[in-house]
Amino acid sequence: MRIEKDYEIKKHTTFQVGGKAKIVCFPQNEEELVKSLKEYPKALILGNGSDIIFSSEGYDGEVIITTEINDFKINGTSVYASCGVKAPILSRAVSEKGLSGMEFMFCIPGTAGGLVYMNASAHNQSIADIFTSCKIFDTETQEIKNLKKEDMNFSYRKTILSDKKYVVLSAEFELKQSNQEEVKALMERNAEFRKQRQPSLALPNAGSIFKNPENDSAGRLLEKAGVKSQIIGGAKVWENHANFIVNIGYATSNDILKLMYKMYNEVKSKYTIELKPEVKFFGIANEEEKEIWQIMTKN
């Protein structure tokens, strides 16, 4: 297994931001992943590195990157996927078989493990709709376990995995047989929708910055609060949708967090609504970053 020390992590995040991690492991199969988790039970697990802000000061710990564990199998309407399979690749593969249920994954820059972990959803489809089971590693007991749908506590952007110290090793899904052309047409509509409403990774970003409040839209609130196109350092609120921050070439984690805090305060001031971050922050935080993150997450 490849192991790097003092390794610059930003090229493994969609924000293209981040300093050096003390140790980074690149397991190539489930056995190597389990071995690295046993050796480093507190390691940060990264798939495609979306939905995160990685500190520009680095990470004083271990990181395990799963993207080399990327095998999958399609058997009738059942699909098996290792944790590191990229969602667009899996979505495209099942579409070739005329299978419906993963069209929403076509434009999500994540991995199967990450999508299961957070119950990813879009376009009226979600992981919870197609999930049947997953194999996980419990980093506290150091045991491999199998979880069924009823074990997962699926809710909006949340599962039992985020409450426990569980790491997804693989997952299984049940799809529906459909017309191949209809499946591909839906994928293309989803892609066009995303193109209009979300920045491509040519503009490095981490996806939606804030969660939608109940019965409302974070993007709507932020737009009405007038935050579009605001810039701090190398971080800019995307001009086409106010719930995205893009890295215009030289953003630091400090730039991003300060811009998030400004967005948060504009909505709080105008609507008395405190938005909750959808992205997560990892790494060595300076005092300003600690304070901002604590206020926004109430941690």
C-alpha atoms as a printed R data frame, in Angstrom:
    type eleno elety resid chain resno       x      y       z
1   ATOM     1    CA   MET     A     1   0.000  0.000   0.000
2   ATOM     2    CA   ARG     A     2   1.280  3.429  -0.928
3   ATOM     3    CA   ILE     A     3   1.846  5.688   2.101
4   ATOM     4    CA   GLU     A     4   3.013  9.297   1.843
5   ATOM     5    CA   LYS     A     5   4.332 11.582   4.593
6   ATOM     6    CA   ASP     A     6   3.903 15.370   4.711
7   ATOM     7    CA   TYR     A     7   1.730 15.079   1.624
8   ATOM     8    CA   GLU     A     8  -0.055 18.084   0.104
9   ATOM     9    CA   ILE     A     9  -3.732 17.244   0.137
10  ATOM    10    CA   LYS     A    10  -5.353 20.019  -1.904
11  ATOM    11    CA   LYS     A    11  -5.209 18.115  -5.204
12  ATOM    12    CA   HIS     A    12  -7.486 15.518  -3.594
13  ATOM    13    CA   THR     A    13 -10.210 18.051  -2.749
14  ATOM    14    CA   THR     A    14 -12.682 19.623  -5.163
15  ATOM    15    CA   PHE     A    15 -12.054 23.049  -3.573
16  ATOM    16    CA   GLN     A    16  -8.342 22.688  -4.449
17  ATOM    17    CA   VAL     A    17  -7.505 24.072  -1.012
18  ATOM    18    CA   GLY     A    18  -5.450 22.476   1.751
19  ATOM    19    CA   GLY     A    19  -2.012 22.144   3.269
20  ATOM    20    CA   LYS     A    20   0.026 19.052   4.093
21  ATOM    21    CA   ALA     A    21  -1.226 15.995   5.955
22  ATOM    22    CA   LYS     A    22   1.161 14.126   8.249
23  ATOM    23    CA   ILE     A    23   0.406 10.694   6.734
24  ATOM    24    CA   VAL     A    24  -1.729  9.791   3.709
25  ATOM    25    CA   CYS     A    25  -2.615  6.182   2.805
26  ATOM    26    CA   PHE     A    26  -3.844  5.004  -0.603
27  ATOM    27    CA   PRO     A    27  -5.327  1.502  -0.105
28  ATOM    28    CA   GLN     A    28  -6.097 -0.376  -3.324
29  ATOM    29    CA   ASN     A    29  -8.580 -2.917  -1.976
30  ATOM    30    CA   GLU     A    30 -10.852 -3.597   0.979
31  ATOM    31    CA   GLU     A    31  -8.227 -5.606   2.855
32  ATOM    32    CA   GLU     A    32  -5.709 -2.739   2.679
33  ATOM    33    CA   LEU     A    33  -8.396 -0.273   3.750
34  ATOM    34    CA   VAL     A    34  -9.263 -2.365   6.805
35  ATOM    35    CA   LYS     A    35  -5.556 -2.732   7.630
36  ATOM    36    CA   SER     A    36  -5.038  1.041   7.469
37  ATOM    37    CA   LEU     A    37  -8.164  1.682   9.563
38  ATOM    38    CA   LYS     A    38  -6.901 -0.700  12.230
39  ATOM    39    CA   GLU     A    39  -3.562  1.077  12.280
40  ATOM    40    CA   TYR     A    40  -5.072  4.571  12.115
41  ATOM    41    CA   PRO     A    41  -8.585  4.344  13.657
42  ATOM    42    CA   LYS     A    42  -8.882  8.144  13.900
43  ATOM    43    CA   ALA     A    43  -7.863  8.781  10.291
44  ATOM    44    CA   LEU     A    44  -9.844 11.186   8.145
45  ATOM    45    CA   ILE     A    45 -11.456  9.285   5.262
46  ATOM    46    CA   LEU     A    46 -11.566 11.008   1.872
47  ATOM    47    CA   GLY     A    47 -13.273  9.871  -1.294
48  ATOM    48    CA   ASN     A    48 -13.353 12.481  -4.015
49  ATOM    49    CA   GLY     A    49 -12.810 15.265  -1.464
50  ATOM    50    CA   SER     A    50 -16.067 17.121  -2.130
51  ATOM    51    CA   ASP     A    51 -18.192 18.795   0.571
52  ATOM    52    CA   ILE     A    52 -15.092 19.670   2.621
53  ATOM    53    CA   ILE     A    53 -12.858 22.604   3.434
54  ATOM    54    CA   PHE     A    54  -9.359 21.399   4.204
55  ATOM    55    CA   SER     A    55  -7.211 23.763   6.289
56  ATOM    56    CA   SER     A    56  -4.464 25.612   4.440
57  ATOM    57    CA   GLU     A    57  -2.329 25.016   7.531
58  ATOM    58    CA   GLY     A    58  -2.560 21.279   6.981
59  ATOM    59    CA   TYR     A    59  -3.735 18.306   8.994
60  ATOM    60    CA   ASP     A    60  -1.768 16.933  11.933
61  ATOM    61    CA   GLY     A    61  -2.996 13.392  11.535
62  ATOM    62    CA   GLU     A    62  -3.640 10.558   9.130
63  ATOM    63    CA   VAL     A    63  -5.747 10.639   5.969
64  ATOM    64    CA   ILE     A    64  -6.995  7.608   4.031
65  ATOM    65    CA   ILE     A    65  -8.006  8.188   0.393
66  ATOM    66    CA   THR     A    66 -10.322  5.505  -0.992
67  ATOM    67    CA   THR     A    67 -10.536  6.314  -4.714
68  ATOM    68    CA   GLU     A    68  -8.277  3.410  -5.758
69  ATOM    69    CA   ILE     A    69 -10.845  0.936  -4.316
70  ATOM    70    CA   ASN     A    70 -13.177  1.264  -7.265
71  ATOM    71    CA   ASP     A    71 -14.589 -2.100  -8.389
72  ATOM    72    CA   PHE     A    72 -18.309 -2.663  -8.937
73  ATOM    73    CA   LYS     A    73 -20.609 -5.418 -10.226
74  ATOM    74    CA   ILE     A    74 -24.019 -5.337 -11.875
75  ATOM    75    CA   ASN     A    75 -26.123 -8.484 -11.534
76  ATOM    76    CA   GLY     A    76 -29.584 -8.035 -12.997
77  ATOM    77    CA   THR     A    77 -31.090 -5.109 -11.080
78  ATOM    78    CA   SER     A    78 -28.695 -5.508  -8.150
79  ATOM    79    CA   VAL     A    79 -25.534 -3.399  -7.958
80  ATOM    80    CA   TYR     A    80 -22.477 -3.898  -5.739
81  ATOM    81    CA   ALA     A    81 -20.045 -0.997  -5.387
82  ATOM    82    CA   SER     A    82 -16.803 -0.585  -3.467
83  ATOM    83    CA   CYS     A    83 -16.531  2.584  -1.413
84  ATOM    84    CA   GLY     A    84 -14.198  4.435  -3.779
85  ATOM    85    CA   VAL     A    85 -16.184  4.099  -7.019
86  ATOM    86    CA   LYS     A    86 -16.871  7.561  -8.407
87  ATOM    87    CA   ALA     A    87 -20.591  8.268  -8.612
88  ATOM    88    CA   PRO     A    88 -20.668  9.434 -12.272
89  ATOM    89    CA   ILE     A    89 -18.854  6.272 -13.415
90  ATOM    90    CA   LEU     A    90 -21.318  4.039 -11.560
91  ATOM    91    CA   SER     A    91 -24.305  6.023 -12.813
92  ATOM    92    CA   ARG     A    92 -23.111  5.761 -16.414
93  ATOM    93    CA   ALA     A    93 -22.459  2.013 -16.104
94  ATOM    94    CA   VAL     A    94 -25.941  1.172 -14.814
95  ATOM    95    CA   SER     A    95 -27.545  3.402 -17.461
96  ATOM    96    CA   GLU     A    96 -25.939  1.222 -20.139
97  ATOM    97    CA   LYS     A    97 -27.953 -1.676 -18.665
98  ATOM    98    CA   GLY     A    98 -31.180  0.348 -18.721
99  ATOM    99    CA   LEU     A    99 -31.298  0.531 -14.911
100 ATOM   100    CA   SER     A   100 -33.019  3.458 -13.206
101 ATOM   101    CA   GLY     A   101 -32.392  4.901  -9.737
102 ATOM   102    CA   MET     A   102 -28.881  6.334 -10.036
103 ATOM   103    CA   GLU     A   103 -29.577  9.091 -12.564
104 ATOM   104    CA   PHE     A   104 -29.140 11.717  -9.820
105 ATOM   105    CA   MET     A   105 -25.566 10.522  -9.184
106 ATOM   106    CA   PHE     A   106 -24.391 11.340 -12.695
107 ATOM   107    CA   CYS     A   107 -23.214 14.853 -11.810
108 ATOM   108    CA   ILE     A   108 -22.272 14.399  -8.157
109 ATOM   109    CA   PRO     A   109 -18.477 14.591  -7.675
110 ATOM   110    CA   GLY     A   110 -18.388 11.994  -4.915
111 ATOM   111    CA   THR     A   111 -17.796  8.300  -4.313
112 ATOM   112    CA   ALA     A   112 -20.223  5.522  -3.447
113 ATOM   113    CA   GLY     A   113 -19.025  5.421   0.158
114 ATOM   114    CA   GLY     A   114 -19.423  9.154   0.598
115 ATOM   115    CA   LEU     A   115 -22.876  9.187  -0.988
116 ATOM   116    CA   VAL     A   116 -24.069  6.417   1.335
117 ATOM   117    CA   TYR     A   117 -22.490  8.106   4.360
118 ATOM   118    CA   MET     A   118 -24.474 11.319   3.845
119 ATOM   119    CA   ASN     A   119 -27.568  9.918   2.103
120 ATOM   120    CA   ALA     A   120 -26.907 12.019  -0.976
121 ATOM   121    CA   SER     A   121 -29.928 13.174  -2.955
122 ATOM   122    CA   ALA     A   122 -30.917 15.287  -5.942
123 ATOM   123    CA   HIS     A   123 -33.744 15.577  -8.475
124 ATOM   124    CA   ASN     A   124 -36.229 13.671  -6.280
125 ATOM   125    CA   GLN     A   125 -33.927 10.645  -6.005
126 ATOM   126    CA   SER     A   126 -31.758  9.618  -3.048
127 ATOM   127    CA   ILE     A   127 -29.457  6.882  -1.825
128 ATOM   128    CA   ALA     A   128 -32.144  5.813   0.657
129 ATOM   129    CA   ASP     A   129 -34.456  4.969  -2.259
130 ATOM   130    CA   ILE     A   130 -32.092  2.377  -3.749
131 ATOM   131    CA   PHE     A   131 -29.978  1.219  -0.787
132 ATOM   132    CA   THR     A   132 -30.272 -2.381   0.396
133 ATOM   133    CA   SER     A   133 -27.163 -2.952   2.555
134 ATOM   134    CA   CYS     A   134 -23.582 -1.955   3.222
135 ATOM   135    CA   LYS     A   135 -20.478 -3.418   4.771
136 ATOM   136    CA   ILE     A   136 -18.822 -1.123   7.288
137 ATOM   137    CA   PHE     A   137 -15.769 -1.089   9.535
138 ATOM   138    CA   ASP     A   138 -16.409 -0.004  13.132
139 ATOM   139    CA   THR     A   139 -13.276  1.912  14.131
140 ATOM   140    CA   GLU     A   140 -14.162  1.660  17.840
141 ATOM   141    CA   THR     A   141 -14.623 -2.116  18.050
142 ATOM   142    CA   GLN     A   142 -12.399 -2.781  14.990
143 ATOM   143    CA   GLU     A   143 -15.051 -5.125  13.604
144 ATOM   144    CA   ILE     A   144 -16.560 -5.499  10.139
145 ATOM   145    CA   LYS     A   145 -20.356 -5.310  10.219
146 ATOM   146    CA   ASN     A   146 -23.212 -5.495   7.735
147 ATOM   147    CA   LEU     A   147 -26.019 -2.950   7.925
148 ATOM   148    CA   LYS     A   148 -29.424 -3.239   6.283
149 ATOM   149    CA   LYS     A   149 -31.679 -0.378   5.245
150 ATOM   150    CA   GLU     A   150 -33.584 -0.427   8.539
151 ATOM   151    CA   ASP     A   151 -30.297  0.025  10.423
152 ATOM   152    CA   MET     A   152 -29.317  3.229   8.620
153 ATOM   153    CA   ASN     A   153 -31.660  5.858  10.124
154 ATOM   154    CA   PHE     A   154 -31.847  7.658   6.781
155 ATOM   155    CA   SER     A   155 -32.827 11.335   6.943
156 ATOM   156    CA   TYR     A   156 -31.943 14.517   5.040
157 ATOM   157    CA   ARG     A   157 -28.168 14.471   4.464
158 ATOM   158    CA   LYS     A   158 -27.722 12.121   7.400
159 ATOM   159    CA   THR     A   159 -27.400  8.446   8.370
160 ATOM   160    CA   ILE     A   160 -26.369  6.447  11.417
161 ATOM   161    CA   LEU     A   161 -22.860  6.394   9.932
162 ATOM   162    CA   SER     A   162 -22.274 10.017  10.922
163 ATOM   163    CA   ASP     A   163 -23.274  9.285  14.537
164 ATOM   164    CA   LYS     A   164 -21.148  6.162  14.871
165 ATOM   165    CA   LYS     A   165 -17.477  5.644  14.075
166 ATOM   166    CA   TYR     A   166 -18.318  3.680  10.942
167 ATOM   167    CA   VAL     A   167 -16.497  3.651   7.596
168 ATOM   168    CA   VAL     A   168 -18.246  2.292   4.490
169 ATOM   169    CA   LEU     A   169 -16.310 -0.511   2.777
170 ATOM   170    CA   SER     A   170 -18.891 -1.367   0.121
171 ATOM   171    CA   ALA     A   171 -22.598 -1.051  -0.546
172 ATOM   172    CA   GLU     A   172 -25.361 -2.816  -2.448
173 ATOM   173    CA   PHE     A   173 -28.293 -1.230  -4.250
174 ATOM   174    CA   GLU     A   174 -31.474 -2.406  -5.929
175 ATOM   175    CA   LEU     A   175 -32.471 -0.542  -9.093
176 ATOM   176    CA   LYS     A   176 -35.441 -0.777 -11.467
177 ATOM   177    CA   GLN     A   177 -35.328 -2.012 -15.027
178 ATOM   178    CA   SER     A   178 -36.243  0.789 -17.397
179 ATOM   179    CA   ASN     A   179 -35.800  2.010 -20.937
180 ATOM   180    CA   GLN     A   180 -32.146  2.795 -21.617
181 ATOM   181    CA   GLU     A   181 -32.948  5.889 -23.649
182 ATOM   182    CA   GLU     A   182 -35.250  7.239 -20.924
183 ATOM   183    CA   VAL     A   183 -32.580  6.704 -18.281
184 ATOM   184    CA   LYS     A   184 -29.941  8.486 -20.366
185 ATOM   185    CA   ALA     A   185 -32.335 11.325 -21.195
186 ATOM   186    CA   LEU     A   186 -32.985 11.892 -17.487
187 ATOM   187    CA   MET     A   187 -29.246 11.903 -16.810
188 ATOM   188    CA   GLU     A   188 -28.750 14.528 -19.510
189 ATOM   189    CA   ARG     A   189 -31.565 16.669 -18.096
190 ATOM   190    CA   ASN     A   190 -29.943 16.430 -14.672
191 ATOM   191    CA   ALA     A   191 -26.599 17.432 -16.196
192 ATOM   192    CA   GLU     A   192 -28.141 20.442 -17.942
193 ATOM   193    CA   PHE     A   193 -29.902 21.491 -14.728
194 ATOM   194    CA   ARG     A   194 -26.649 21.262 -12.807
195 ATOM   195    CA   LYS     A   195 -24.809 23.217 -15.479
196 ATOM   196    CA   GLN     A   196 -27.289 26.074 -15.098
197 ATOM   197    CA   ARG     A   197 -27.454 26.063 -11.301
198 ATOM   198    CA   GLN     A   198 -24.128 24.730 -10.047
199 ATOM   199    CA   PRO     A   199 -20.536 25.584 -10.999
200 ATOM   200    CA   SER     A   200 -18.490 22.928 -12.753
201 ATOM   201    CA   LEU     A   201 -15.273 21.777 -11.135
202 ATOM   202    CA   ALA     A   202 -13.427 23.952 -13.646
203 ATOM   203    CA   LEU     A   203 -14.279 26.515 -10.961
204 ATOM   204    CA   PRO     A   204 -13.069 24.602  -7.888
205 ATOM   205    CA   ASN     A   205 -15.869 24.348  -5.317
206 ATOM   206    CA   ALA     A   206 -17.199 22.002  -2.658
207 ATOM   207    CA   GLY     A   207 -20.855 21.917  -3.678
208 ATOM   208    CA   SER     A   208 -23.620 23.533  -1.644
209 ATOM   209    CA   ILE     A   209 -22.181 25.520   1.248
210 ATOM   210    CA   PHE     A   210 -25.216 25.615   3.557
211 ATOM   211    CA   LYS     A   211 -28.020 23.143   4.203
212 ATOM   212    CA   ASN     A   212 -31.542 24.103   3.230
213 ATOM   213    CA   PRO     A   213 -33.592 25.180   6.273
214 ATOM   214    CA   GLU     A   214 -36.838 23.313   6.757
215 ATOM   215    CA   ASN     A   215 -39.366 24.326   4.088
216 ATOM   216    CA   ASP     A   216 -36.995 26.871   2.548
217 ATOM   217    CA   SER     A   217 -33.943 27.193   0.320
218 ATOM   218    CA   ALA     A   218 -30.526 28.395   1.479
219 ATOM   219    CA   GLY     A   219 -29.855 29.645  -2.042
220 ATOM   220    CA   ARG     A   220 -33.022 31.762  -2.051
221 ATOM   221    CA   LEU     A   221 -32.252 33.282   1.339
222 ATOM   222    CA   LEU     A   222 -28.658 34.052   0.372
223 ATOM   223    CA   GLU     A   223 -29.678 35.621  -2.929
224 ATOM   224    CA   LYS     A   224 -32.284 37.830  -1.230
225 ATOM   225    CA   ALA     A   225 -29.624 38.792   1.308
226 ATOM   226    CA   GLY     A   226 -27.502 40.080  -1.581
227 ATOM   227    CA   VAL     A   227 -24.368 37.965  -1.246
228 ATOM   228    CA   LYS     A   228 -23.896 36.971  -4.906
229 ATOM   229    CA   SER     A   229 -20.451 37.760  -6.357
230 ATOM   230    CA   GLN     A   230 -19.018 38.914  -3.001
231 ATOM   231    CA   ILE     A   231 -15.298 38.168  -2.686
232 ATOM   232    CA   ILE     A   232 -12.885 37.692   0.185
233 ATOM   233    CA   GLY     A   233  -9.327 36.956  -0.916
234 ATOM   234    CA   GLY     A   234  -9.465 34.137  -3.458
235 ATOM   235    CA   ALA     A   235 -12.968 32.984  -2.474
236 ATOM   236    CA   LYS     A   236 -16.039 34.248  -4.334
237 ATOM   237    CA   VAL     A   237 -19.775 33.630  -4.062
238 ATOM   238    CA   TRP     A   238 -20.729 32.237  -7.470
239 ATOM   239    CA   GLU     A   239 -22.654 34.784  -9.508
240 ATOM   240    CA   ASN     A   240 -25.229 32.251 -10.755
241 ATOM   241    CA   HIS     A   241 -26.240 30.707  -7.414
242 ATOM   242    CA   ALA     A   242 -25.635 32.225  -3.999
243 ATOM   243    CA   ASN     A   243 -25.148 28.921  -2.124
244 ATOM   244    CA   PHE     A   244 -21.841 28.153  -3.844
245 ATOM   245    CA   ILE     A   245 -18.357 29.497  -3.176
246 ATOM   246    CA   VAL     A   246 -15.748 29.112  -5.899
247 ATOM   247    CA   ASN     A   247 -11.975 29.242  -5.613
248 ATOM   248    CA   ILE     A   248 -10.887 31.856  -8.145
249 ATOM   249    CA   GLY     A   249  -7.318 30.615  -8.053
250 ATOM   250    CA   TYR     A   250  -5.641 31.391  -4.769
251 ATOM   251    CA   ALA     A   251  -8.238 30.887  -2.024
252 ATOM   252    CA   THR     A   252  -7.180 29.796   1.452
253 ATOM   253    CA   SER     A   253  -9.340 28.057   4.021
254 ATOM   254    CA   ASN     A   254  -9.391 31.359   5.924
255 ATOM   255    CA   ASP     A   255 -10.795 33.195   2.882
256 ATOM   256    CA   ILE     A   256 -13.552 30.595   2.500
257 ATOM   257    CA   LEU     A   257 -14.554 30.556   6.164
258 ATOM   258    CA   LYS     A   258 -14.628 34.359   6.380
259 ATOM   259    CA   LEU     A   259 -16.835 34.512   3.285
260 ATOM   260    CA   MET     A   260 -19.109 31.807   4.714
261 ATOM   261    CA   TYR     A   261 -19.395 33.797   7.930
262 ATOM   262    CA   LYS     A   262 -20.339 36.917   6.012
263 ATOM   263    CA   MET     A   263 -23.028 34.967   4.121
264 ATOM   264    CA   TYR     A   264 -24.273 33.463   7.390
265 ATOM   265    CA   ASN     A   265 -24.506 36.869   9.069
266 ATOM   266    CA   GLU     A   266 -26.292 38.518   6.120
267 ATOM   267    CA   VAL     A   267 -29.069 35.900   6.258
268 ATOM   268    CA   LYS     A   268 -29.216 35.973  10.069
269 ATOM   269    CA   SER     A   269 -29.500 39.771  10.064
270 ATOM   270    CA   LYS     A   270 -32.238 39.890   7.424
271 ATOM   271    CA   TYR     A   271 -34.296 36.808   8.292
272 ATOM   272    CA   THR     A   272 -33.184 35.774  11.832
273 ATOM   273    CA   ILE     A   273 -32.378 32.364  10.316
274 ATOM   274    CA   GLU     A   274 -29.060 30.748  11.198
275 ATOM   275    CA   LEU     A   275 -27.924 28.636   8.254
276 ATOM   276    CA   LYS     A   276 -26.079 25.406   9.019
277 ATOM   277    CA   PRO     A   277 -22.976 24.471   7.001
278 ATOM   278    CA   GLU     A   278 -23.338 21.509   4.652
279 ATOM   279    CA   VAL     A   279 -19.574 21.429   4.104
280 ATOM   280    CA   LYS     A   280 -17.238 20.154   6.806
281 ATOM   281    CA   PHE     A   281 -13.976 21.733   7.954
282 ATOM   282    CA   PHE     A   282 -10.893 19.661   8.772
283 ATOM   283    CA   GLY     A   283  -7.358 20.477   9.784
284 ATOM   284    CA   ILE     A   284  -5.259 22.869  11.831
285 ATOM   285    CA   ALA     A   285  -7.469 25.913  12.408
286 ATOM   286    CA   ASN     A   286  -6.152 29.319  13.394
287 ATOM   287    CA   GLU     A   287  -8.009 31.258  16.104
288 ATOM   288    CA   GLU     A   288 -10.204 33.132  13.633
289 ATOM   289    CA   GLU     A   289 -11.178 29.912  11.831
290 ATOM   290    CA   LYS     A   290 -11.954 28.187  15.147
291 ATOM   291    CA   GLU     A   291 -14.210 31.026  16.250
292 ATOM   292    CA   ILE     A   292 -16.080 31.237  12.938
293 ATOM   293    CA   TRP     A   293 -16.623 27.483  12.738
294 ATOM   294    CA   GLN     A   294 -17.791 27.266  16.360
295 ATOM   295    CA   ILE     A   295 -20.344 30.026  15.834
296 ATOM   296    CA   MET     A   296 -21.759 28.553  12.626
297 ATOM   297    CA   THR     A   297 -21.906 24.966  13.906
298 ATOM   298    CA   LYS     A   298 -22.611 25.763  17.569
299 ATOM   299    CA   ASN     A   299 -19.799 23.356  18.543
